[in-house]
Amino acid sequence: MDTCLNIGVIMLLLLLPSTVNAQYSVIDVTKYGAKSNGDLSQALTKAWNDACAAGKPTRVFVPKATYYLGALTLKGPCKGPVELQVQGTIKAPADPRKLKDTWFVIQSVDRFILSGSGTFDGQGNLAWKQNNCKKTSNCGLFATSLRFNYVTNSQIRDITSLNSKSFHMFLFGCKNVQIQQVTITAPGNSLNTDGIHIGRSSGINIAGANIGTGDDCVSIGDGTQDTTITKVNCGPGHGISIGSLGKYPNEQPVRGIKVIGCTISNAMNGVRIKTWPASPSPNTADNLYFENIAINNVDNPIIIDQVYCPLGTNCKAQLPSKVKISNVIFKNIRGSSTLPVAVKLSCSKSMPCQNVHLENINLSYKGSGKAKSMCQNVKPSFSGTQNPPACRA
């Protein structure tokens, strides 16, 4: 009797995945005219509109093939949950002049899923060659590949973003979004190709990602709160950054950011907080937590930079940042630095950092000599191992 019961339970568990899948009605874009090596815009728009109006869980399915897509926005609100499952490769126009600031947008949708083993190819090579932001601050930014505006209670999983012209993913005004097992790739010399940028959003959870780009792997913009970043493999790129903050008037506070269990390799920075000098408005960034970070061959493993001023930018560096940084913990961070100063805490002279704590830091310098630390306008506290030796402001 018990054996029969166990077999019945096992059979039920085996059936559960197919039962869940069966709850979603499937709309295949090929039924709307999508063809391999053809333009996907019209078919995807029609499929989305039908799925959005269905009033029940509906999956828009893009099968394996190569498709081309111009600028497109898929909008809600929808009457029921919608999943966009991409198995194929979707390519943006190669000519950056054919796109404005964004390629593909999901907007004002609740209970949305973007899934599949497919690839969004931004075809950014021409845009990178035309990018002159290293020479002048009066430069034009190219199109973000995937933008999510006001998306709530949703998931982004398993997809690949390749060779974006500018940012790969941009979340704005989003709440409770899970990002899982995504792959984001661009050459290390591709300017402004941030992997995932989050702005004015809350409850964002990045859990597993492989990101290698020419800019920040993950960047946290103003107004972002209660966000957790775990198990991200970052490199090449500029590391995992909070900021830059303080460039524009009336920015919103950043609070409750956790970066845990990540690996950063062959990058310009490890974990970083960056704010502009001469901020037009005061702001705050607090409760920032970095723990269990492995650092391999990184220029600046731990850095607070409140005089952030990229090349080609006209900064008034003599005027202090008005962003108040407080309640920051760097814990269990280990690995190797390519520069002698492995820990650099450069805070604002008008708003010194407060309650910065370092615990169990073990960073070696790959050159001759030992790693060093540097502090400005901050009096950090320390516990456990401190290699390099603790700095005193």
C-alpha positions as CSV (number, residue, x, y, z in Angstrom):
1,M,0.0,0.0,0.0
2,D,2.8,2.4,0.9
3,T,4.6,1.5,-2.3
4,C,1.6,2.4,-4.4
5,L,1.1,5.6,-2.5
6,N,4.8,6.6,-3.1
7,I,4.5,5.8,-6.8
8,G,1.4,7.9,-7.0
9,V,3.2,10.9,-5.3
10,I,6.2,10.6,-7.7
11,M,3.9,10.5,-10.7
12,L,2.1,13.6,-9.5
13,L,5.4,15.4,-9.0
14,L,6.5,14.4,-12.5
15,L,3.3,15.8,-13.9
16,L,3.5,19.1,-12.1
17,P,5.8,20.9,-14.6
18,S,3.6,20.0,-17.5
19,T,0.5,21.0,-15.6
20,V,2.0,24.4,-14.9
21,N,3.0,24.8,-18.5
22,A,-0.5,23.8,-19.6
23,Q,-2.0,26.7,-17.7
24,Y,-0.4,29.1,-20.2
25,S,-2.1,29.4,-23.6
26,V,0.7,29.7,-26.3
27,I,0.8,32.2,-29.1
28,D,3.5,31.4,-31.7
29,V,4.7,34.4,-33.6
30,T,5.1,32.3,-36.7
31,K,1.3,32.0,-36.8
32,Y,1.3,35.8,-37.2
33,G,3.7,35.8,-40.1
34,A,7.1,35.8,-38.4
35,K,9.8,34.1,-40.6
36,S,13.4,33.3,-40.3
37,N,15.6,36.2,-41.3
38,G,12.6,38.4,-41.5
39,D,11.2,41.4,-39.7
40,L,9.6,40.4,-36.4
41,S,8.0,43.7,-35.5
42,Q,4.5,43.3,-36.9
43,A,4.1,39.6,-35.8
44,L,5.4,40.3,-32.3
45,T,3.2,43.3,-31.9
46,K,0.1,41.4,-32.9
47,A,0.9,38.4,-30.7
48,W,1.6,40.7,-27.7
49,N,-1.7,42.6,-28.2
50,D,-3.7,39.3,-28.3
51,A,-1.8,37.9,-25.3
52,C,-2.2,41.2,-23.3
53,A,-6.0,41.2,-24.0
54,A,-6.5,37.5,-23.3
55,G,-7.4,37.8,-19.6
56,K,-5.6,34.5,-18.8
57,P,-1.9,33.4,-18.6
58,T,-0.6,33.6,-22.1
59,R,2.9,32.9,-23.5
60,V,4.2,34.6,-26.7
61,F,6.6,32.2,-28.2
62,V,9.5,33.1,-30.5
63,P,11.0,29.8,-31.8
64,K,14.6,29.1,-32.8
65,A,15.6,31.2,-35.8
66,T,17.1,34.6,-36.5
67,Y,14.8,37.6,-36.7
68,Y,15.3,41.4,-37.2
69,L,13.5,44.0,-35.1
70,G,13.4,47.7,-35.2
71,A,12.5,50.0,-32.2
72,L,9.5,48.5,-30.5
73,T,7.5,49.1,-27.3
74,L,5.2,46.5,-25.9
75,K,2.8,48.1,-23.4
76,G,0.4,47.1,-20.7
77,P,-1.5,47.0,-18.5
78,C,-2.6,43.5,-19.5
79,K,-5.7,41.6,-18.4
80,G,-3.6,38.6,-17.3
81,P,0.0,37.4,-16.9
82,V,2.0,37.4,-20.1
83,E,5.3,35.5,-20.7
84,L,7.5,36.3,-23.7
85,Q,9.6,33.2,-24.3
86,V,12.4,33.8,-26.8
87,Q,14.3,30.8,-28.1
88,G,15.7,32.5,-31.3
89,T,18.1,35.3,-31.9
90,I,16.6,38.8,-32.3
91,K,18.8,41.4,-34.0
92,A,18.7,45.2,-33.7
93,P,19.5,47.4,-36.7
94,A,23.2,47.6,-37.1
95,D,23.1,51.3,-38.1
96,P,22.8,53.3,-34.8
97,R,21.0,56.1,-36.6
98,K,18.0,53.8,-37.0
99,L,17.4,53.8,-33.3
100,K,16.9,56.7,-30.8
101,D,17.5,56.0,-27.1
102,T,16.0,52.5,-26.8
103,W,15.6,49.4,-28.9
104,F,13.1,47.2,-27.1
105,V,10.8,48.3,-24.3
106,I,8.4,46.5,-22.0
107,Q,6.2,49.1,-20.2
108,S,3.5,49.2,-17.5
109,V,3.1,45.4,-17.1
110,D,2.4,43.4,-14.0
111,R,3.2,39.6,-13.7
112,F,5.4,39.6,-16.8
113,I,8.0,37.0,-17.6
114,L,10.8,37.3,-20.1
115,S,12.4,33.9,-20.5
116,G,14.1,31.4,-22.9
117,S,17.5,30.5,-24.1
118,G,17.4,33.1,-26.9
119,T,19.6,36.2,-27.6
120,F,18.9,39.9,-28.0
121,D,21.8,41.0,-30.3
122,G,22.2,44.8,-30.2
123,Q,24.8,44.7,-33.1
124,G,26.7,47.5,-31.4
125,N,29.9,47.5,-33.3
126,L,29.2,50.6,-35.4
127,A,27.9,52.5,-32.4
128,W,31.1,51.8,-30.4
129,K,33.2,53.1,-33.2
130,Q,31.2,56.3,-33.3
131,N,31.2,56.8,-29.5
132,N,33.3,59.9,-28.7
133,C,32.4,60.2,-25.0
134,K,36.1,59.7,-24.0
135,K,36.9,62.9,-25.8
136,T,34.0,65.2,-25.0
137,S,31.1,65.5,-22.5
138,N,28.9,66.7,-25.4
139,C,28.5,63.2,-26.8
140,G,25.4,61.4,-27.8
141,L,24.5,58.2,-26.1
142,F,23.3,55.3,-28.3
143,A,20.3,53.0,-27.8
144,T,19.8,50.8,-24.7
145,S,18.9,47.3,-25.8
146,L,16.3,46.2,-23.3
147,R,14.3,48.7,-21.1
148,F,11.7,47.9,-18.5
149,N,9.5,50.8,-17.4
150,Y,7.1,50.4,-14.5
151,V,7.2,46.6,-14.6
152,T,6.1,44.9,-11.4
153,N,6.0,41.5,-9.8
154,S,7.9,40.0,-12.8
155,Q,10.8,37.8,-13.8
156,I,13.7,38.1,-16.4
157,R,15.5,34.8,-16.7
158,D,17.9,32.7,-18.8
159,I,18.2,35.1,-21.8
160,T,21.3,36.5,-23.3
161,S,22.0,40.2,-24.2
162,L,24.8,40.5,-26.7
163,N,26.7,43.6,-28.0
164,S,24.3,46.3,-26.9
165,K,25.0,49.8,-28.5
166,S,24.7,51.3,-25.0
167,F,23.2,49.8,-21.8
168,H,22.1,46.2,-22.1
169,M,19.3,46.3,-19.5
170,F,17.7,49.4,-17.9
171,L,15.0,49.0,-15.2
172,F,13.2,52.2,-14.3
173,G,10.3,52.6,-11.9
174,C,10.1,48.9,-11.4
175,K,9.0,46.9,-8.3
176,N,9.6,43.3,-7.3
177,V,11.5,42.1,-10.3
178,Q,13.6,38.9,-10.2
179,I,16.5,38.6,-12.7
180,Q,17.9,35.1,-12.8
181,Q,20.7,33.4,-14.8
182,V,21.1,36.0,-17.5
183,T,24.2,36.3,-19.7
184,I,25.3,39.8,-20.8
185,T,28.3,40.2,-23.1
186,A,30.1,43.0,-25.0
187,P,33.9,43.7,-25.5
188,G,35.8,45.3,-22.7
189,N,36.5,48.4,-24.9
190,S,32.8,49.1,-25.8
191,L,31.9,52.4,-24.1
192,N,28.8,52.8,-21.9
193,T,27.6,49.2,-22.3
194,D,26.5,48.8,-18.7
195,G,25.1,45.3,-18.0
196,I,22.1,46.0,-15.8
197,H,21.3,49.6,-14.7
198,I,18.6,50.1,-12.1
199,G,17.0,53.4,-11.4
200,R,14.1,54.6,-9.1
201,S,13.1,51.0,-8.5
202,S,12.7,48.8,-5.4
203,G,12.6,45.1,-4.6
204,I,15.0,44.1,-7.5
205,N,16.7,40.8,-7.0
206,I,19.6,39.8,-9.3
207,A,20.3,36.1,-8.5
208,G,22.9,34.6,-10.8
209,A,24.3,36.4,-13.9
210,N,27.4,36.3,-16.1
211,I,28.2,39.8,-17.2
212,G,31.2,41.0,-19.1
213,T,31.0,44.5,-20.8
214,G,32.9,47.7,-21.4
215,D,31.3,49.5,-18.4
216,D,29.7,48.6,-15.0
217,C,28.4,45.0,-14.8
218,V,25.6,46.3,-12.5
219,S,25.0,50.0,-11.8
220,I,22.6,51.4,-9.2
221,G,21.0,54.8,-10.1
222,D,19.2,57.3,-7.9
223,G,16.0,56.3,-6.2
224,T,16.9,52.6,-6.0
225,Q,16.0,50.9,-2.7
226,D,15.9,47.4,-1.2
227,T,17.8,45.7,-4.0
228,T,20.0,42.5,-3.7
229,I,22.7,41.4,-6.1
230,T,24.0,37.9,-5.6
231,K,26.1,35.3,-7.5
232,V,27.1,37.7,-10.3
233,N,30.3,36.8,-12.2
234,C,31.6,40.2,-13.5
235,G,34.4,40.9,-15.9
236,P,35.6,42.5,-18.0
237,G,34.1,45.8,-17.1
238,H,34.0,48.5,-14.4
239,G,32.8,46.4,-11.6
240,I,29.6,46.6,-9.5
241,S,28.8,50.2,-8.8
242,I,26.4,52.3,-6.7
243,G,26.2,55.4,-8.8
244,S,27.1,57.5,-10.3
245,L,25.0,59.8,-8.1
246,G,24.8,63.6,-7.8
247,K,25.0,64.6,-11.5
248,Y,21.4,65.9,-11.9
249,P,19.1,68.1,-9.8
250,N,16.6,66.5,-7.4
251,E,17.9,63.0,-7.5
252,Q,16.2,60.5,-5.0
253,P,17.9,58.7,-2.1
254,V,19.5,55.3,-2.5
255,R,19.0,52.9,0.4
256,G,19.3,49.2,1.2
257,I,21.6,47.8,-1.4
258,K,23.2,44.4,-0.8
259,V,25.9,42.9,-3.0
260,I,26.7,39.3,-1.8
261,G,28.6,36.3,-3.1
262,C,29.9,37.9,-6.3
263,T,33.1,37.4,-8.3
264,I,34.8,40.3,-10.1
265,S,37.7,39.5,-12.4
266,N,39.9,41.5,-14.8
267,A,38.0,44.7,-14.2
268,M,38.7,48.3,-13.6
269,N,36.9,48.3,-10.3
270,G,35.5,45.8,-7.8
271,V,32.8,47.2,-5.5
272,R,32.4,50.9,-5.9
273,I,30.3,53.9,-4.7
274,K,30.7,56.9,-7.0
275,T,29.3,60.4,-6.8
276,W,30.0,63.5,-8.9
277,P,31.6,66.6,-7.4
278,A,29.7,69.9,-7.5
279,S,26.3,68.1,-7.1
280,P,23.4,70.4,-8.0
281,S,21.3,69.0,-5.1
282,P,21.9,67.2,-1.8
283,N,21.1,63.5,-1.7
284,T,21.9,60.4,0.5
285,A,23.1,56.9,0.0
286,D,22.9,54.7,3.0
287,N,22.7,51.1,4.2
288,L,25.0,49.7,1.6
289,Y,26.4,46.2,2.2
290,F,29.1,44.3,0.3
291,E,29.9,40.8,1.5
292,N,31.8,37.7,0.3
293,I,33.3,39.2,-2.8
294,A,36.1,37.5,-4.7
295,I,38.4,39.9,-6.5
296,N,40.8,38.7,-9.2
297,N,43.1,41.1,-11.1
298,V,41.2,44.3,-10.4
299,D,42.5,47.9,-10.5
300,N,40.4,49.2,-7.6
301,P,39.0,46.4,-5.5
302,I,37.2,48.6,-2.9
303,I,36.5,52.2,-3.8
304,I,34.4,55.1,-2.6
305,D,35.0,57.9,-5.1
306,Q,33.2,61.2,-4.4
307,V,35.2,63.1,-7.0
308,Y,34.1,60.9,-9.9
309,C,34.9,62.6,-13.1
310,P,35.3,60.5,-16.2
311,L,37.7,61.4,-19.0
312,G,36.3,64.0,-21.4
313,T,33.9,65.4,-18.8
314,N,34.0,69.0,-17.6
315,C,33.9,68.6,-13.8
316,K,34.3,71.2,-11.1
317,A,36.3,68.8,-9.0
318,Q,37.2,71.5,-6.4
319,L,33.6,71.7,-5.4
320,P,32.6,68.8,-3.1
321,S,29.9,66.3,-3.7
322,K,26.6,66.9,-1.9
323,V,25.8,63.2,-1.6
324,K,25.9,62.0,2.0
325,I,27.2,58.4,2.2
326,S,26.6,56.5,5.5
327,N,26.2,53.0,7.0
328,V,28.5,51.1,4.6
329,I,29.9,47.7,5.3
330,F,32.6,45.9,3.3
331,K,33.0,42.3,4.7
332,N,34.9,39.3,3.6
333,I,36.4,40.7,0.5
334,R,39.5,38.9,-0.8
335,G,41.7,38.6,-3.9
336,S,44.2,40.6,-5.9
337,S,44.7,44.3,-6.9
338,T,46.6,45.4,-10.0
339,L,47.3,48.8,-8.3
340,P,49.1,49.5,-5.0
341,V,46.1,51.2,-3.4
342,A,43.7,48.3,-3.0
343,V,41.3,50.1,-0.7
344,K,40.4,53.7,-1.5
345,L,37.9,55.7,0.5
346,S,37.7,59.2,-0.9
347,C,34.7,60.9,0.6
348,S,33.2,64.4,0.3
349,K,35.0,67.1,2.3
350,S,31.7,68.9,2.9
351,M,29.8,65.7,3.8
352,P,32.2,63.1,5.1
353,C,31.2,59.5,5.0
354,Q,29.8,58.2,8.3
355,N,29.7,54.7,9.7
356,V,31.9,52.9,7.2
357,H,33.1,49.5,8.4
358,L,35.6,47.1,7.0
359,E,35.8,43.5,8.2
360,N,38.1,40.7,7.1
361,I,39.7,42.4,4.1
362,N,42.4,40.4,2.4
363,L,43.7,42.0,-0.8
364,S,47.2,41.5,-2.2
365,Y,49.0,43.7,-4.7
366,K,50.2,41.9,-7.9
367,G,53.1,44.2,-8.4
368,S,56.2,44.7,-6.2
369,G,55.6,45.8,-2.7
370,K,52.5,45.5,-0.5
371,A,49.0,46.7,-1.0
372,K,48.0,50.0,0.6
373,S,44.8,51.7,1.7
374,M,43.9,55.4,1.5
375,C,41.2,57.4,3.4
376,Q,40.0,61.0,2.9
377,N,37.1,62.6,4.8
378,V,36.1,59.4,6.5
379,K,37.0,57.7,9.8
380,P,36.2,54.0,9.2
381,S,36.0,51.3,11.8
382,F,37.7,47.9,11.4
383,S,37.5,44.3,12.6
384,G,39.1,41.0,11.7
385,T,41.9,40.8,9.1
386,Q,43.0,44.0,7.5
387,N,45.2,43.5,4.5
388,P,46.2,46.1,3.3
389,P,46.6,47.7,6.8
390,A,43.8,49.9,7.9
391,C,43.9,53.5,6.8
392,R,43.4,56.5,9.1
393,A,42.0,59.7,7.8
